[in-house]
Amino acid sequence: MEKRKTTKKEKTALIYATEKAIKELIEAGERVDFQAVARKLGVARSTLYRNQTVYSIIAHARYNQHYAGDPIAHFQWEIEGLKERVQELEDRIGRLFDQK
């Protein structure tokens, strides 16, 4: 199965849509995280993780919304981010073994 390449226009559109989704989540008083943004955009979380710019935008917004100024909360945020990344890696590995 050949992986389809994402065009520059599609990447730009994803960045714009991500920023808009985050703004809407914040205005609605909802939590900003990868799952909420993915659900709002109708894409897989892995799509958000793969685009480094989008990943940074969401991570920054999540941090600012929940943990700014509290060092203990900052470390908890770091741990949650690591857990999400480990889960994503486990999902990828699982898909690799499912293909065989």
MDTraj code that builds the backbone (N, CA, C; nanometers):
import mdtraj as md
import numpy as np

residues = "MET GLU LYS ARG LYS THR THR LYS LYS GLU LYS THR ALA LEU ILE TYR ALA THR GLU LYS ALA ILE LYS GLU LEU ILE GLU ALA GLY GLU ARG VAL ASP PHE GLN ALA VAL ALA ARG LYS LEU GLY VAL ALA ARG SER THR LEU TYR ARG ASN GLN THR VAL TYR SER ILE ILE ALA HIS ALA ARG TYR ASN GLN HIS TYR ALA GLY ASP PRO ILE ALA HIS PHE GLN TRP GLU ILE GLU GLY LEU LYS GLU ARG VAL GLN GLU LEU GLU ASP ARG ILE GLY ARG LEU PHE ASP GLN LYS".split()
xyz = np.array([
    [0.0842, -0.1169, 0.0000],
    [0.0000, 0.0000, 0.0000],
    [0.0892, 0.1239, 0.0000],
    [0.0680, 0.2103, -0.0966],
    [0.1501, 0.3305, -0.1090],
    [0.0902, 0.4430, -0.0262],
    [0.1761, 0.5094, 0.0505],
    [0.1313, 0.6192, 0.1343],
    [0.1168, 0.7452, 0.0492],
    [0.0027, 0.8117, 0.0597],
    [-0.0240, 0.9324, -0.0159],
    [0.0482, 1.0502, 0.0473],
    [0.1117, 1.1319, -0.0342],
    [0.1834, 1.2495, 0.0160],
    [0.0838, 1.3637, 0.0368],
    [0.1074, 1.4394, 0.1421],
    [0.0242, 1.5549, 0.1714],
    [0.0818, 1.6770, 0.1011],
    [-0.0048, 1.7518, 0.0361],
    [0.0420, 1.8702, -0.0356],
    [0.0639, 1.9859, 0.0615],
    [0.1395, 2.0836, 0.0157],
    [0.1653, 2.2024, 0.0979],
    [0.0337, 2.2742, 0.1294],
    [-0.0562, 2.2774, 0.0337],
    [-0.1867, 2.3419, 0.0526],
    [-0.2667, 2.2695, 0.1618],
    [-0.2621, 2.1377, 0.1609],
    [-0.3331, 2.0592, 0.2628],
    [-0.2720, 2.0815, 0.4017],
    [-0.1387, 2.0910, 0.4078],
    [-0.0720, 2.1161, 0.5352],
    [-0.1114, 2.2528, 0.5905],
    [-0.1144, 2.3534, 0.5034],
    [-0.1538, 2.4881, 0.5444],
    [-0.2993, 2.4895, 0.5913],
    [-0.3837, 2.4185, 0.5205],
    [-0.5254, 2.4115, 0.5584],
    [-0.5413, 2.3444, 0.6948],
    [-0.4624, 2.2413, 0.7211],
    [-0.4690, 2.1724, 0.8501],
    [-0.4250, 2.2652, 0.9631],
    [-0.3218, 2.3431, 0.9397],
    [-0.2744, 2.4375, 1.0412],
    [-0.3835, 2.5405, 1.0713],
    [-0.4425, 2.5966, 0.9680],
    [-0.5488, 2.6959, 0.9850],
    [-0.6681, 2.6344, 1.0594],
    [-0.7099, 2.5155, 1.0169],
    [-0.8244, 2.4492, 1.0800],
    [-0.7954, 2.4167, 1.2260],
    [-0.6716, 2.3785, 1.2559],
    [-0.6326, 2.3472, 1.3943],
    [-0.6428, 2.4714, 1.4812],
    [-0.5903, 2.5829, 1.4323],
    [-0.5976, 2.7080, 1.5089],
    [-0.7426, 2.7484, 1.5337],
    [-0.8264, 2.7322, 1.4328],
    [-0.9684, 2.7659, 1.4459],
    [-1.0371, 2.6735, 1.5469],
    [-1.0077, 2.5448, 1.5393],
    [-1.0678, 2.4483, 1.6322],
    [-1.0270, 2.4787, 1.7763],
    [-0.9016, 2.5126, 1.7969],
    [-0.8542, 2.5456, 1.9318],
    [-0.9278, 2.6682, 1.9840],
    [-0.9399, 2.7687, 1.9002],
    [-1.0107, 2.8902, 1.9404],
    [-1.1546, 2.8573, 1.9801],
    [-1.2212, 2.7750, 1.9017],
    [-1.3594, 2.7364, 1.9310],
    [-1.3692, 2.6568, 2.0605],
    [-1.2745, 2.5673, 2.0835],
    [-1.2741, 2.4892, 2.2077],
    [-1.2579, 2.5805, 2.3277],
    [-1.1653, 2.6744, 2.3194],
    [-1.1412, 2.7664, 2.4302],
    [-1.2645, 2.8526, 2.4552],
    [-1.3233, 2.9057, 2.3485],
    [-1.4423, 2.9897, 2.3628],
    [-1.5592, 2.9129, 2.4229],
    [-1.5669, 2.7840, 2.3949],
    [-1.6743, 2.7004, 2.4496],
    [-1.6429, 2.6515, 2.5907],
    [-1.5232, 2.6858, 2.6402],
    [-1.4835, 2.6423, 2.7736],
    [-1.4457, 2.4957, 2.7804],
    [-1.4123, 2.4382, 2.6667],
    [-1.3749, 2.2974, 2.6612],
    [-1.2239, 2.2817, 2.6724],
    [-1.1834, 2.1633, 2.7105],
    [-1.0417, 2.1322, 2.7254],
    [-0.9750, 2.1176, 2.5891],
    [-0.8570, 2.1760, 2.5768],
    [-0.7794, 2.1635, 2.4533],
    [-0.6824, 2.0475, 2.4707],
    [-0.6974, 1.9456, 2.3882],
    [-0.6027, 1.8344, 2.3828],
    [-0.6115, 1.7722, 2.2435],
    [-0.5249, 1.6787, 2.2174],
    [-0.5188, 1.6207, 2.0830],
    [-0.6485, 1.5503, 2.0454],
    [-0.7078, 1.4817, 2.1399],
    [-0.8308, 1.4089, 2.1114],
    [-0.9446, 1.5053, 2.0770],
    [-0.9579, 1.6143, 2.1538],
    [-1.0650, 1.7111, 2.1284],
    [-1.0470, 1.7791, 1.9931],
    [-0.9246, 1.8170, 1.9604],
    [-0.8988, 1.8823, 1.8312],
    [-0.9242, 1.7834, 1.7167],
    [-0.8786, 1.6607, 1.7315],
    [-0.9002, 1.5595, 1.6273],
    [-1.0497, 1.5366, 1.6049],
    [-1.1234, 1.5264, 1.7141],
    [-1.2679, 1.5042, 1.7049],
    [-1.3345, 1.6228, 1.6338],
    [-1.2935, 1.7448, 1.6695],
    [-1.3516, 1.8649, 1.6106],
    [-1.3210, 1.8733, 1.4608],
    [-1.2028, 1.8313, 1.4208],
    [-1.1635, 1.8369, 1.2803],
    [-1.2074, 1.7142, 1.2004],
    [-1.2438, 1.6078, 1.2708],
    [-1.2822, 1.4853, 1.2015],
    [-1.1643, 1.4112, 1.1416],
    [-1.0496, 1.4192, 1.2104],
    [-0.9289, 1.3494, 1.1638],
    [-0.8768, 1.2604, 1.2759],
    [-0.7847, 1.1731, 1.2409],
    [-0.7216, 1.0873, 1.3411],
    [-0.6187, 1.1686, 1.4198],
    [-0.5989, 1.1320, 1.5452],
    [-0.4967, 1.1990, 1.6261],
    [-0.3602, 1.1876, 1.5601],
    [-0.3342, 1.0758, 1.4969],
    [-0.2038, 1.0561, 1.4330],
    [-0.1774, 1.1629, 1.3262],
    [-0.2829, 1.2116, 1.2621],
    [-0.2677, 1.3189, 1.1639],
    [-0.2117, 1.4433, 1.2312],
    [-0.2580, 1.4706, 1.3511],
    [-0.2123, 1.5879, 1.4254],
    [-0.0698, 1.5691, 1.4758],
    [-0.0364, 1.4478, 1.5154],
    [0.0982, 1.4195, 1.5651],
    [0.2023, 1.4262, 1.4528],
    [0.1647, 1.3845, 1.3333],
    [0.2609, 1.3781, 1.2227],
    [0.3053, 1.5152, 1.1745],
    [0.2177, 1.6137, 1.1819],
    [0.2522, 1.7478, 1.1368],
    [0.3141, 1.8231, 1.2547],
    [0.4433, 1.8468, 1.2490],
    [0.5161, 1.9052, 1.3628],
    [0.4624, 2.0428, 1.4009],
    [0.4225, 2.1228, 1.3030],
    [0.3672, 2.2550, 1.3331],
    [0.2359, 2.2422, 1.4085],
    [0.1486, 2.1553, 1.3602],
    [0.0199, 2.1327, 1.4258],
    [0.0421, 2.0775, 1.5665],
    [0.1339, 1.9835, 1.5790],
    [0.1653, 1.9262, 1.7106],
    [0.2059, 2.0372, 1.8073],
    [0.2928, 2.1261, 1.7636],
    [0.3409, 2.2346, 1.8491],
    [0.2290, 2.3312, 1.8862],
    [0.1425, 2.3628, 1.7916],
    [0.0313, 2.4543, 1.8181],
    [-0.0603, 2.3970, 1.9255],
    [-0.0950, 2.2704, 1.9122],
    [-0.1853, 2.2076, 2.0090],
    [-0.1179, 2.1952, 2.1450],
    [0.0061, 2.1512, 2.1460],
    [0.0782, 2.1360, 2.2728],
    [0.0898, 2.2697, 2.3448],
    [0.1195, 2.3745, 2.2719],
    [0.1319, 2.5075, 2.3314],
    [-0.0024, 2.5557, 2.3871],
    [-0.1087, 2.5380, 2.3102],
    [-0.2416, 2.5804, 2.3553],
    [-0.2851, 2.5013, 2.4781],
    [-0.2573, 2.3725, 2.4771],
    [-0.2930, 2.2871, 2.5910],
    [-0.2173, 2.3320, 2.7155],
    [-0.0900, 2.3585, 2.6985],
    [-0.0081, 2.4041, 2.8110],
    [-0.0606, 2.5369, 2.8651],
    [-0.0829, 2.6322, 2.7768],
    [-0.1302, 2.7639, 2.8203],
    [-0.2657, 2.7569, 2.8891],
    [-0.3512, 2.6700, 2.8424],
    [-0.4849, 2.6598, 2.9004],
    [-0.4822, 2.6002, 3.0405],
    [-0.3938, 2.5053, 3.0635],
    [-0.4033, 2.4277, 3.1867],
    [-0.2902, 2.4443, 3.2864],
    [-0.1700, 2.4743, 3.2411],
    [-0.0576, 2.4535, 3.3322],
    [0.0372, 2.5717, 3.3503],
    [0.0121, 2.6820, 3.2865],
    [0.1051, 2.7944, 3.2942],
    [0.1231, 2.8420, 3.4378],
    [0.2486, 2.8602, 3.4769],
    [0.2805, 2.9186, 3.6062],
    [0.2873, 2.8233, 3.7241],
    [0.2582, 2.6973, 3.7052],
    [0.2591, 2.6012, 3.8159],
    [0.3604, 2.4912, 3.7827],
    [0.4775, 2.4901, 3.8508],
    [0.5817, 2.3935, 3.8141],
    [0.5387, 2.2477, 3.8289],
    [0.4629, 2.2151, 3.9306],
    [0.4179, 2.0760, 3.9485],
    [0.3232, 2.0385, 3.8347],
    [0.2313, 2.1278, 3.8038],
    [0.1386, 2.1020, 3.6936],
    [0.2142, 2.0911, 3.5616],
    [0.3224, 2.1681, 3.5492],
    [0.4034, 2.1606, 3.4276],
    [0.4596, 2.0198, 3.4097],
    [0.5125, 1.9619, 3.5162],
    [0.5673, 1.8263, 3.5065],
    [0.4569, 1.7244, 3.4802],
    [0.3402, 1.7456, 3.5387],
    [0.2283, 1.6561, 3.5109],
    [0.1896, 1.6648, 3.3632],
    [0.1940, 1.7861, 3.3091],
    [0.1644, 1.8066, 3.1675],
    [0.2659, 1.7325, 3.0813],
    [0.3931, 1.7431, 3.1183],
    [0.4986, 1.6726, 3.0447],
    [0.4734, 1.5224, 3.0462],
    [0.4363, 1.4697, 3.1610],
    [0.4094, 1.3260, 3.1750],
    [0.2917, 1.2858, 3.0866],
    [0.1852, 1.3661, 3.0869],
    [0.0694, 1.3354, 3.0023],
    [0.1071, 1.3347, 2.8544],
    [0.1897, 1.4317, 2.8143],
    [0.2352, 1.4354, 2.6752],
    [0.3153, 1.3122, 2.6389],
    [0.4001, 1.2688, 2.7302],
    [0.4794, 1.1480, 2.7065],
    [0.3896, 1.0250, 2.6990],
    [0.2887, 1.0188, 2.7850],
    [0.1949, 0.9059, 2.7807],
    [0.1237, 0.9011, 2.6459],
    [0.0828, 1.0183, 2.5962],
    [0.0152, 1.0223, 2.4665],
    [0.1071, 0.9765, 2.3543],
    [0.2325, 1.0186, 2.3612],
    [0.3274, 0.9784, 2.2573],
    [0.3564, 0.8293, 2.2643],
    [0.3664, 0.7733, 2.3844],
    [0.3874, 0.6293, 2.3999],
    [0.2668, 0.5549, 2.3442],
    [0.1466, 0.6043, 2.3736],
    [0.0255, 0.5399, 2.3218],
    [0.0248, 0.5415, 2.1692],
    [0.0635, 0.6528, 2.1110],
    [0.0698, 0.6633, 1.9650],
    [0.1699, 0.5629, 1.9080],
    [0.2854, 0.5496, 1.9724],
    [0.3849, 0.4521, 1.9268],
    [0.3321, 0.3092, 1.9401],
    [0.2634, 0.2812, 2.0510],
    [0.2045, 0.1482, 2.0689],
    [0.1018, 0.1206, 1.9600],
    [0.0216, 0.2220, 1.9259],
    [-0.0777, 0.2057, 1.8195],
    [-0.0104, 0.1766, 1.6858],
    [0.0973, 0.2493, 1.6565],
    [0.1702, 0.2263, 1.5312],
    [0.2279, 0.0857, 1.5259],
    [0.2881, 0.0427, 1.6353],
    [0.3473, -0.0908, 1.6408],
    [0.2386, -0.1961, 1.6250],
    [0.1249, -0.1741, 1.6908],
    [0.0131, -0.2672, 1.6782],
    [-0.0352, -0.2793, 1.5349],
    [-0.0417, -0.1650, 1.4644],
    [-0.0849, -0.1686, 1.3244],
    [0.0168, -0.2421, 1.2382],
    [0.1457, -0.2294, 1.2699],
    [0.2484, -0.3006, 1.1943],
    [0.2314, -0.4508, 1.2079],
    [0.2051, -0.4977, 1.3309],
    [0.1882, -0.6401, 1.3526],
    [0.0567, -0.6907, 1.2946],
    [-0.0467, -0.6052, 1.2902],
    [-0.1738, -0.6442, 1.2324],
    [-0.1641, -0.6647, 1.0821],
    [-0.0683, -0.5961, 1.0176],
    [-0.0527, -0.6057, 0.8724],
    [0.0116, -0.7367, 0.8309],
    [0.0807, -0.8009, 0.9235],
    [0.1530, -0.9248, 0.8890],
    [0.0654, -1.0443, 0.8950],
])
top = md.Topology()
chain = top.add_chain()
for i, resn in enumerate(residues, 1):
    res = top.add_residue(resn, chain, resSeq=i)
    for name in ("N", "CA", "C"):
        top.add_atom(name, md.element.get_by_symbol(name[0]), res)
traj = md.Trajectory(xyz[None], top)
